């Protein structure tokens, strides 16, 4: 049973992790990764020593080991990658996700899954509120993002999917919260999230958020959730259809809808030469430099799953899909109806990662992994619909008092 101090501490730690990493350009640059690994790793190891029954459950072990296997395969691919240094950098970023996934699993086990979710809401809302305030004060038109809301992460689409995830998490908890203070706090979160989502004008975030909202509705609508596997399958088919669409339709005709992805994706498909092990992590940058049909700079395929297939082959794709499917398998169990928002937010993250470079934006990815970890741990023990020991959601307002700091820098120009 968590102490009275542990739950607020976990909430504030989770909120701080999202917020601070967001202020550091979303964690995009490699100088942030060692610090993030130390911060998450210390939390995972330190808290594991204090938590009774720290032996991980099978799904928890599968989630953590899967993330480690992906990072390990990225590091191994440096042996055949065209740029071994970039491959090792990708593996270092992957290690951030291993440490974050392990930390969120331990945090959720120590203080309850909802403590992690409330922390994600608090950190995400602080990030969005800070971005909106900076956006309102700025009269500068960015040469690449224009008047879109793109700070503090540096990329409008990343801000958009973070807003969509926070919105879904808040709605999921708002449906089952009874305390007036908590309801007011969550209503504030909903307003901030919608304002940020609208300001980014991110079509991908709207699409992912819509799919996530439908997932939440499916979760709530079917108590036994026997239709959820079919829904997950339909979402997967939709994503695959989207990714292969430039192969059957002239990319120029899809450009208005998919932007430059209409050119990135067919180049990635056509460069598949080593279907088992791939070309090596980070190889898309070289492939695009040689084969690009339009004069646009890019180093990412703008799709986690297609990029993994190209760079890490079938082995890497299977590892990623199997690992990220673990929380979906957990959602099919009796996680409690409060988990509807977390399931929707996690699905939104997966859909958006399939059509953008979220995996290269740690602030977004750790939020997604936090949702996934909460779902996995929720199946470890009964999760009551309402409990006096659950963290008061009004603590969201406390977490929002974190003062923004750090230097803002703009993300790379051409890779949008």
C-alpha positions in Angstrom: 0.0 0.0 0.0 1.5 3.3 -1.1 2.2 5.9 1.6 0.5 9.3 1.5 3.7 10.9 0.3 4.5 8.3 -2.4 1.6 9.0 -4.6 2.1 12.8 -4.9 5.8 12.2 -5.4 5.2 9.8 -8.3 2.7 12.3 -9.8 5.2 15.1 -9.6 8.1 13.0 -10.9 6.0 11.9 -13.9 4.8 15.4 -14.6 8.3 16.8 -14.3 9.8 14.2 -16.7 7.4 15.1 -19.4 7.6 18.9 -18.8 11.4 19.2 -18.5 12.0 16.9 -21.5 9.5 19.0 -23.5 11.3 22.2 -22.7 14.6 20.6 -24.0 13.2 20.6 -27.6 11.2 17.5 -26.8 14.4 15.6 -26.1 15.2 15.5 -29.8 18.9 16.3 -29.5 21.3 13.6 -28.2 22.7 15.7 -25.4 19.5 15.1 -23.4 19.6 11.3 -23.7 22.3 10.5 -21.1 20.6 12.7 -18.6 17.2 11.1 -19.3 18.6 7.6 -19.0 20.1 8.5 -15.6 16.9 10.1 -14.4 14.6 7.3 -15.4 17.1 4.5 -14.6 17.7 5.9 -11.1 13.9 6.0 -10.5 13.4 2.5 -11.7 16.2 1.0 -9.7 15.8 3.0 -6.6 12.0 2.5 -6.3 12.3 -1.2 -7.1 14.3 -1.6 -3.9 11.5 0.0 -1.9 8.5 -1.7 -3.5 7.3 -4.9 -2.0 6.7 -7.7 -4.5 9.0 -6.1 -7.1 9.1 -9.2 -9.2 7.6 -8.1 -12.6 4.5 -9.8 -13.9 4.7 -11.5 -17.3 3.3 -8.6 -19.3 5.5 -6.1 -17.4 8.6 -8.2 -18.2 7.5 -8.5 -21.9 7.1 -4.8 -22.2 10.5 -3.9 -20.6 12.4 -6.7 -22.4 10.8 -5.8 -25.7 12.0 -2.2 -25.5 15.5 -3.4 -24.5 15.5 -5.8 -27.5 14.6 -3.0 -29.9 17.5 -0.8 -28.6 19.8 -3.8 -28.7 19.0 -4.6 -32.3 19.5 -1.0 -33.2 23.0 -1.1 -31.6 23.8 -4.4 -33.4 22.7 -2.9 -36.7 25.7 -0.6 -36.5 27.7 -3.6 -37.9 26.1 -3.2 -41.3 24.5 0.3 -41.2 25.9 2.8 -43.7 26.4 5.2 -40.8 27.4 3.3 -37.7 27.6 6.4 -35.6 23.9 7.3 -36.4 22.9 3.7 -35.6 24.6 3.9 -32.2 22.9 7.2 -31.6 19.5 5.6 -32.4 20.3 2.9 -29.9 21.2 5.5 -27.2 17.8 7.1 -27.7 16.2 3.6 -27.6 17.9 3.2 -24.2 16.0 6.2 -23.0 12.8 4.4 -23.8 14.0 1.2 -22.0 14.7 3.3 -18.9 11.5 5.3 -19.2 9.4 2.1 -19.7 11.0 0.4 -16.7 10.6 3.6 -14.6 6.9 4.0 -15.4 6.2 0.3 -14.7 7.8 0.6 -11.2 6.1 3.9 -10.5 2.7 2.5 -11.5 3.3 -0.5 -9.4 4.3 1.6 -6.4 1.7 4.3 -6.4 -1.0 2.9 -8.7 -1.5 3.3 -12.5 -3.7 6.3 -12.1 -0.9 8.2 -10.3 1.2 7.9 -13.5 -1.7 8.9 -15.7 -2.4 12.0 -13.6 1.3 12.9 -13.7 1.2 12.6 -17.5 -1.8 14.9 -17.6 -0.1 17.4 -15.4 3.2 17.4 -17.3 1.4 17.5 -20.6 -0.9 20.3 -19.6 2.0 22.3 -18.2 3.8 21.9 -21.5 0.8 22.9 -23.6 0.0 25.9 -21.3 3.5 27.1 -21.6 3.5 26.7 -25.4 0.2 28.6 -25.7 1.4 31.4 -23.5 4.7 31.8 -25.5 2.7 31.5 -28.7 0.3 34.3 -27.7 3.2 36.6 -26.7 5.3 36.0 -29.9 4.7 38.1 -33.0 7.3 36.2 -35.0 6.3 34.0 -37.9 8.5 31.0 -38.0 9.9 30.3 -41.5 9.0 26.6 -41.4 6.1 26.3 -38.9 4.5 29.6 -39.8 2.0 30.7 -37.2 1.4 27.2 -35.8 1.8 26.3 -32.2 5.1 24.4 -32.2 6.9 25.3 -29.0 8.3 24.2 -26.7 8.8 20.9 -28.5 9.8 22.6 -31.7 7.4 20.7 -34.0 3.7 21.5 -34.4 2.7 17.9 -35.1 4.5 16.7 -31.9 2.6 19.3 -29.9 -0.6 18.2 -31.6 -0.3 14.6 -30.7 0.7 15.4 -27.1 -2.4 17.6 -26.9 -4.6 14.8 -28.2 -3.2 12.3 -25.7 -3.7 14.7 -22.8 -7.2 15.4 -23.9 -8.1 11.7 -24.1 -6.5 11.0 -20.7 -8.4 13.9 -19.1 -11.7 12.8 -20.7 -11.2 9.2 -19.5 -10.7 10.3 -15.9 -13.4 13.0 -16.0 -16.0 10.4 -16.8 -15.4 8.7 -13.5 -14.3 11.5 -11.2 -16.7 12.7 -8.5 -14.8 15.3 -6.6 -15.7 18.8 -7.7 -12.2 20.2 -7.5 -10.8 17.3 -9.6 -13.6 17.8 -12.1 -12.8 21.5 -12.4 -9.1 20.7 -12.9 -9.8 18.2 -15.6 -12.2 20.6 -17.3 -9.4 23.1 -17.4 -7.1 20.4 -18.9 -9.7 19.7 -21.6 -9.9 23.4 -22.5 -6.1 23.8 -22.7 -5.7 20.6 -24.8 -8.4 21.6 -27.3 -6.9 25.1 -27.6 -3.4 23.6 -28.3 -4.7 21.0 -30.7 -6.5 23.7 -32.7 -3.5 25.9 -32.7 -1.2 23.2 -34.2 -3.6 22.5 -37.1 -2.1 19.0 -37.1 -4.2 16.8 -39.3 -2.3 13.7 -38.1 -3.0 14.6 -34.5 -6.7 15.1 -35.3 -6.8 11.8 -37.1 -5.0 9.9 -34.3 -7.1 11.7 -31.7 -10.3 10.7 -33.4 -9.2 7.1 -33.6 -8.2 7.3 -29.9 -11.6 8.8 -29.0 -13.4 6.0 -30.9 -11.2 3.5 -29.0 -12.2 5.0 -25.7 -15.9 4.8 -26.7 -15.4 1.1 -27.7 -13.8 0.4 -24.4 -16.6 2.0 -22.4 -19.4 0.5 -24.7 -18.5 -3.2 -24.4 -18.0 -4.3 -20.8 -16.4 -7.6 -21.9 -14.4 -5.9 -24.6 -14.7 -8.9 -26.9 -14.9 -6.5 -29.9 -11.7 -4.6 -29.0 -9.4 -7.1 -30.8 -11.5 -6.6 -34.0 -11.3 -2.8 -33.5 -7.5 -3.0 -33.0 -7.3 -5.1 -36.2 -9.3 -2.6 -38.2 -7.1 0.3 -37.0 -4.0 -1.7 -38.0 -5.5 -2.4 -41.5 -6.2 1.3 -41.9 -2.7 2.3 -40.9 -1.2 -0.3 -43.3 -3.5 0.9 -46.1 -2.4 4.5 -45.5 1.3 3.6 -45.6 1.0 1.7 -48.9 -1.3 4.2 -50.6 1.6 6.1 -52.3 2.5 2.8 -54.0 -0.9 2.5 -55.7 -1.8 6.2 -56.2 0.5 8.8 -57.8 2.3 10.6 -54.9 1.6 14.0 -56.4 -2.1 13.3 -56.1 -1.6 12.4 -52.4 0.6 15.3 -51.5 -2.2 17.6 -50.5 -3.3 15.0 -47.9 -0.1 13.3 -46.9 2.3 16.2 -47.4 5.9 15.0 -48.2 5.1 11.6 -46.8 3.6 10.8 -50.2 7.3 10.8 -51.4 9.0 9.5 -48.2 7.0 6.3 -48.0 7.4 4.9 -51.5 11.1 5.6 -51.4 11.3 3.6 -48.1 9.3 0.8 -49.6 11.4 0.6 -52.8 14.6 0.6 -50.8 13.8 -2.6 -49.0 16.8 -4.8 -49.9 17.5 -6.8 -46.8 14.0 -7.8 -45.5 15.3 -9.8 -42.6 17.9 -7.5 -40.9 17.3 -4.2 -42.8 19.8 -1.6 -44.0 20.8 -0.6 -40.5 19.4 2.0 -38.1 19.5 5.5 -39.5 19.8 4.3 -43.1 16.8 6.2 -44.4 18.8 9.5 -44.4 21.3 8.1 -46.9 18.5 6.4 -49.0 16.6 9.7 -49.2 19.7 11.7 -50.1 20.3 9.4 -53.1 16.8 8.6 -54.3 14.7 11.7 -53.3 12.2 12.6 -56.1 11.6 16.1 -54.7 14.1 18.7 -53.4 13.3 18.3 -49.7 15.7 17.4 -46.9 14.7 14.5 -44.6 16.4 12.0 -42.3 13.3 10.1 -41.1 10.7 8.2 -43.0 7.9 9.8 -40.9 6.6 6.4 -39.9 7.9 4.3 -37.0 6.8 1.0 -38.5 7.9 1.5 -42.1 11.2 3.0 -40.9 11.8 0.0 -38.6 11.1 -2.4 -41.5 13.5 -0.5 -43.8 16.3 -0.1 -41.3 15.9 -3.1 -38.9 14.2 -5.5 -41.2 11.5 -8.0 -40.3 13.3 -8.7 -37.0 13.1 -5.1 -35.9 9.5 -4.7 -37.1 8.4 -7.8 -35.2 10.2 -6.6 -32.1 8.6 -3.2 -32.2 5.1 -4.4 -33.0 5.1 -7.2 -30.4 6.4 -4.8 -27.7 4.0 -2.0 -28.4 1.1 -4.5 -28.6 1.7 -5.6 -24.9 -0.4 -2.7 -23.5 -3.2 -3.4 -26.0 -3.2 -7.0 -24.7 -3.4 -5.7 -21.2 -6.3 -3.4 -22.1 -8.4 -6.5 -23.0 -8.2 -7.7 -19.4 -10.0 -6.3 -16.4 -8.1 -3.0 -16.0 -11.2 -1.1 -14.8 -13.3 1.3 -16.8 -11.1 4.2 -15.7 -8.5 2.9 -18.2 -10.6 3.8 -21.2 -8.9 7.1 -21.6 -5.4 5.6 -21.3 -6.3 3.0 -23.9 -7.6 5.7 -26.3 -4.5 7.9 -25.7 -2.2 4.9 -26.2 -3.9 4.0 -29.5 -3.7 7.6 -30.6 0.0 7.6 -29.9 0.5 4.4 -32.0 -1.5 5.7 -34.9 0.4 9.0 -35.0 3.7 7.3 -34.6 2.8 5.3 -37.7 2.6 8.5 -39.8 5.2 10.8 -38.2 8.6 10.8 -36.5 7.3 10.6 -32.9 10.0 7.9 -32.1 12.6 10.6 -32.6 10.7 12.9 -30.1 11.3 11.4 -26.6 8.9 13.8 -24.9 6.0 12.4 -26.9 7.2 8.8 -26.8 7.7 8.6 -23.1 4.1 10.0 -22.7 2.9 7.1 -24.9 5.0 4.6 -23.0 3.6 5.9 -19.7 0.1 5.2 -20.9 1.2 1.8 -21.9 2.9 1.0 -18.6 -0.2 2.1 -16.7 -2.3 -0.3 -18.7 0.1 -3.1 -18.2 0.3 -2.6 -14.4 -3.4 -2.2 -14.1 -3.9 -5.9 -14.9 -1.5 -6.9 -12.1 -4.0 -6.3 -9.4 -7.7 -5.1 -9.1 -8.1 -1.4 -10.0 -11.2 -0.1 -8.1 -13.4 2.4 -9.8 -12.9 4.9 -6.9 -10.7 4.6 -3.9 -9.7 7.0 -1.1 -6.1 6.0 -1.8 -6.1 7.1 -5.4 -4.3 10.4 -6.0 -6.6 13.4 -5.8 -6.8 14.7 -9.4 -6.9 18.2 -8.0 -3.2 17.8 -7.6 -3.0 18.5 -11.3 -3.2 22.1 -10.4 -0.3 21.8 -8.0 1.8 20.2 -10.7 1.1 23.0 -13.0 2.9 25.5 -10.9 6.3 24.2 -12.1 8.2 27.2 -13.5 9.3 26.9 -17.1 13.0 27.1 -17.7 15.6 26.1 -20.2 16.5 27.4 -23.6 14.2 26.9 -26.5 15.7 25.9 -29.9 14.0 25.3 -33.1 14.0 21.8 -34.6 15.6 21.1 -37.9 14.2 22.9 -40.8 13.7 20.4 -43.6 12.3 17.4 -41.7 8.7 18.2 -41.3 
